[in-house]
């Protein structure tokens, strides 16, 4: 097992709580960066990777897919 789902849920709650019901233009890094779906997916991937590596150095997020609507999505991968 690379990462316990309980840990993943805790990490995702941290990430979601930072963004939920917020004006993205008031949150770093989007004070200076356009909060496009592409930039948001990249930021989410990097933030989740940072938190995962702190919690469990063996796991790594390779890809983040962000859905804007039921037919439009953007995928960021490293």
Secondary structure, 3 states (H helix, E strand, C coil): CCCCHHHHHHHHHHHHHHHCCCCHHHCCCCCCCCCCHHHHHHHHHHHHHHHHHHHCCCCCCCEEEEECCCCCEEEEEC
